[in-house]
């Protein structure tokens, strides 16, 4: 310990881990904020109700950790995650969600996420995982690791997993076509050529083994690209 003529100098306290919480449920944001701040080495510097707002606030505040929910209205959380990784290299993205869907896990991995954690994790494990991410490690909930091992035998993103993963543009094309747009209408809405939309349509139908409009709509609902119809 350093000393001066006035006595020893106390060691400098480590800086708290600065966090941004993005979830479309205010009650969830309140709970996560309280959990983090009671741990004393975390501080919540901003909250967002959707992915677009999370991206804006991340660029503005440059937090250490960005905790993103999945399935918020508006901009895709995975698209926001990619943009955060691109424009805010000092901010690490962790998806904090209840979804154990393999497609979501794959999208998270492709977006460059530093973690995929389930909201029902024990508090001690969750905090430990977030601290690990802050130190530059990656963190996955145990059930997510098991899910990945079912496909690959080990955590990772082998070619067999990437093959059926849709890009952000393919998901946009799929949504528009499933909603009833023609290829020409989809091209106009996305601001690209008809040939580009046709190429995306070919790729997504090949990846997903889709052969007609009915299958397209069904798979779009399964992948949560379209909302499920409400029972009458």
C-alpha positions as CSV (number, residue, x, y, z in Angstrom):
1,X,0.0,0.0,0.0
2,X,1.3,3.4,-0.9
3,X,1.9,5.9,1.8
4,X,2.4,9.6,2.2
5,X,3.4,11.8,5.1
6,X,-0.3,11.9,6.0
7,X,-0.5,8.2,6.1
8,X,-1.4,5.2,3.8
9,X,-3.3,5.8,0.6
10,X,-6.2,3.5,0.3
11,X,-6.3,1.4,-2.9
12,X,-8.4,2.9,-5.7
13,X,-11.8,1.2,-6.0
14,X,-12.4,-0.6,-9.3
15,X,-14.7,1.2,-11.7
16,X,-18.3,-0.3,-11.7
17,X,-19.5,-2.2,-14.8
18,X,-21.6,0.2,-16.8
19,X,-24.7,-1.5,-18.2
20,X,-27.6,-0.7,-20.5
21,X,-30.8,-2.7,-20.2
22,X,-33.1,-3.2,-23.2
23,X,-36.4,-4.9,-22.6
24,X,-39.9,-3.9,-23.8
25,X,-41.3,-4.8,-20.3
26,X,-40.8,-2.0,-17.8
27,X,-41.2,-4.4,-14.8
28,X,-38.4,-6.6,-16.2
29,X,-36.1,-3.6,-16.6
30,X,-36.8,-2.6,-13.0
31,X,-36.1,-6.1,-11.7
32,X,-32.8,-6.4,-13.7
33,X,-31.7,-2.9,-12.6
34,X,-32.3,-3.7,-9.0
35,X,-30.5,-7.0,-9.2
36,X,-27.4,-5.4,-10.8
37,X,-27.2,-2.4,-8.6
38,X,-27.6,-4.4,-5.4
39,X,-24.4,-6.2,-6.5
40,X,-22.5,-2.9,-6.0
41,X,-20.0,-3.5,-8.9
42,X,-22.6,-2.7,-11.6
43,X,-24.3,0.5,-12.5
44,X,-27.2,0.9,-14.9
45,X,-26.6,4.0,-17.0
46,X,-29.5,3.7,-19.4
47,X,-32.7,1.7,-20.3
48,X,-34.4,1.1,-23.6
49,X,-37.8,-0.3,-24.5
50,X,-36.8,-1.5,-28.0
51,X,-33.7,-2.5,-30.0
52,X,-33.6,0.8,-32.0
53,X,-33.5,2.8,-28.8
54,X,-30.9,0.5,-27.4
55,X,-28.6,1.1,-30.4
56,X,-29.0,4.9,-30.1
57,X,-28.3,4.9,-26.4
58,X,-25.4,2.6,-26.7
59,X,-23.7,4.9,-29.3
60,X,-24.4,7.8,-27.0
61,X,-23.3,6.3,-23.7
62,X,-20.8,3.6,-24.7
63,X,-21.7,1.2,-21.8
64,X,-19.5,-1.8,-21.0
65,X,-22.4,-4.3,-21.3
66,X,-25.6,-4.1,-23.3
67,X,-28.3,-6.5,-22.1
68,X,-30.7,-7.1,-25.0
69,X,-34.0,-8.9,-24.8
70,X,-35.2,-10.8,-27.9
71,X,-38.5,-10.3,-29.7
72,X,-39.0,-6.6,-28.8
73,X,-41.2,-4.7,-31.3
74,X,-39.6,-2.9,-34.1
75,X,-36.0,-3.4,-35.1
76,X,-34.5,-6.9,-34.7
77,X,-32.4,-7.3,-31.6
78,X,-29.9,-9.3,-33.7
79,X,-29.6,-6.5,-36.2
80,X,-29.0,-4.0,-33.3
81,X,-26.4,-6.4,-31.9
82,X,-24.5,-6.5,-35.1
83,X,-24.5,-2.7,-35.4
84,X,-23.4,-2.3,-31.8
85,X,-20.5,-4.7,-32.4
86,X,-19.6,-2.7,-35.5
87,X,-19.9,0.8,-34.1
88,X,-19.2,0.3,-30.4
89,X,-16.4,-2.2,-30.1
90,X,-16.0,-1.4,-26.4
91,X,-19.6,-2.4,-25.6
92,X,-20.2,-6.1,-25.3
93,X,-23.7,-7.5,-26.2
94,X,-25.4,-10.1,-24.0
95,X,-28.8,-11.4,-25.0
96,X,-30.8,-11.8,-21.8
97,X,-34.0,-13.7,-22.7
98,X,-36.4,-16.5,-21.9
99,X,-36.1,-18.0,-25.5
100,X,-34.3,-21.3,-25.9
101,X,-35.0,-21.4,-29.6
102,X,-32.0,-22.8,-31.6
103,X,-32.6,-20.3,-34.4
104,X,-32.3,-17.4,-31.9
105,X,-29.1,-18.8,-30.5
106,X,-27.6,-19.1,-34.0
107,X,-28.6,-15.6,-34.8
108,X,-27.1,-14.4,-31.6
109,X,-23.8,-16.1,-32.4
110,X,-23.7,-14.7,-35.9
111,X,-24.3,-11.2,-34.6
112,X,-21.1,-11.5,-32.6
113,X,-22.7,-11.6,-29.1
114,X,-20.5,-12.1,-26.1
115,X,-23.3,-14.0,-24.2
116,X,-26.7,-15.7,-24.4
117,X,-28.2,-15.9,-20.9
118,X,-31.6,-17.1,-19.8
119,X,-33.7,-14.9,-17.4
120,X,-34.4,-17.8,-15.1
121,X,-30.7,-18.3,-14.3
122,X,-29.8,-18.1,-10.5
123,X,-28.8,-14.6,-9.6
124,X,-25.3,-15.6,-8.6
125,X,-24.6,-17.4,-11.9
126,X,-26.0,-14.5,-13.9
127,X,-23.8,-11.9,-12.1
128,X,-20.8,-14.2,-12.5
129,X,-21.5,-14.6,-16.2
130,X,-21.7,-10.8,-16.7
131,X,-18.5,-10.2,-14.9
132,X,-16.8,-12.9,-17.1
133,X,-18.1,-11.1,-20.2
134,X,-16.7,-7.8,-18.9
135,X,-13.3,-9.5,-18.6
136,X,-13.5,-10.4,-22.3
137,X,-14.8,-13.9,-22.0
138,X,-18.1,-15.3,-23.5
139,X,-20.9,-16.6,-21.4
140,X,-23.7,-19.0,-22.3
141,X,-26.4,-20.4,-20.0
142,X,-25.8,-24.1,-19.2
143,X,-29.1,-25.1,-21.1
144,X,-27.9,-23.2,-24.1
145,X,-24.6,-25.0,-24.1
146,X,-26.5,-28.3,-23.9
147,X,-28.7,-27.1,-26.8
148,X,-25.6,-26.4,-29.0
149,X,-24.0,-29.7,-28.1
150,X,-27.0,-31.5,-29.3
151,X,-26.2,-30.2,-32.8
152,X,-22.5,-30.1,-32.8
153,X,-21.1,-32.1,-29.9
154,X,-19.5,-28.9,-28.6
155,X,-20.4,-25.2,-28.3
156,X,-19.7,-23.4,-31.6
157,X,-21.1,-22.5,-34.9
158,X,-20.3,-25.3,-37.4
159,X,-21.3,-25.1,-41.1
160,X,-24.2,-27.4,-40.4
161,X,-25.7,-24.8,-38.0
162,X,-25.0,-21.8,-40.2
163,X,-26.6,-23.4,-43.3
164,X,-30.2,-22.8,-42.2
165,X,-29.6,-19.4,-40.6
166,X,-31.2,-16.6,-42.5
167,X,-29.5,-13.2,-42.9
168,X,-31.3,-10.1,-41.8
169,X,-32.1,-9.3,-45.5
170,X,-33.5,-12.8,-46.1
171,X,-35.7,-12.4,-43.1
172,X,-37.0,-9.1,-44.4
173,X,-37.7,-10.6,-47.8
174,X,-39.4,-13.6,-46.2
175,X,-41.7,-11.3,-44.1
176,X,-42.7,-9.2,-47.1
177,X,-43.5,-12.3,-49.3
178,X,-45.3,-14.0,-46.5
179,X,-47.4,-10.9,-46.0
180,X,-48.5,-11.1,-49.7
181,X,-46.1,-8.7,-51.5
182,X,-45.0,-9.7,-55.0
183,X,-41.2,-9.8,-55.7
184,X,-41.5,-6.5,-57.5
185,X,-43.4,-4.9,-54.5
186,X,-40.8,-6.2,-52.1
187,X,-38.0,-4.9,-54.2
188,X,-39.6,-1.4,-54.2
189,X,-40.2,-1.4,-50.5
190,X,-36.6,-2.5,-49.7
191,X,-35.1,-0.2,-52.3
192,X,-33.3,-3.0,-54.1
193,X,-33.6,-4.6,-57.6
194,X,-36.0,-7.3,-58.5
195,X,-33.1,-9.6,-59.2
196,X,-31.8,-9.1,-55.7
197,X,-35.1,-10.0,-54.1
198,X,-35.4,-13.1,-56.4
199,X,-31.9,-14.2,-55.3
200,X,-32.8,-13.8,-51.6
201,X,-36.0,-15.6,-52.2
202,X,-34.2,-18.5,-53.9
203,X,-31.6,-18.7,-51.1
204,X,-34.1,-18.7,-48.2
205,X,-36.4,-21.3,-49.9
206,X,-33.4,-23.5,-50.6
207,X,-32.1,-23.2,-47.0
208,X,-35.5,-24.0,-45.5
209,X,-36.7,-26.5,-48.1
210,X,-39.8,-24.4,-48.9
211,X,-41.7,-25.1,-52.1
212,X,-44.9,-23.0,-52.0
213,X,-46.5,-19.9,-50.5
214,X,-48.3,-21.9,-47.8
215,X,-45.0,-23.4,-46.5
216,X,-43.4,-19.9,-46.6
217,X,-46.1,-18.5,-44.4
218,X,-45.9,-21.5,-42.0
219,X,-42.2,-21.3,-41.6
220,X,-42.3,-17.5,-41.2
221,X,-44.7,-17.9,-38.3
222,X,-42.5,-20.7,-36.8
223,X,-39.4,-18.5,-37.0
224,X,-41.4,-15.6,-35.5
225,X,-40.9,-13.5,-38.6
226,X,-44.7,-13.2,-38.8
227,X,-46.9,-13.1,-35.7
228,X,-49.0,-16.2,-35.1
229,X,-52.7,-15.8,-36.0
230,X,-55.0,-15.1,-33.0
231,X,-57.5,-17.9,-32.5
232,X,-61.1,-16.8,-33.0
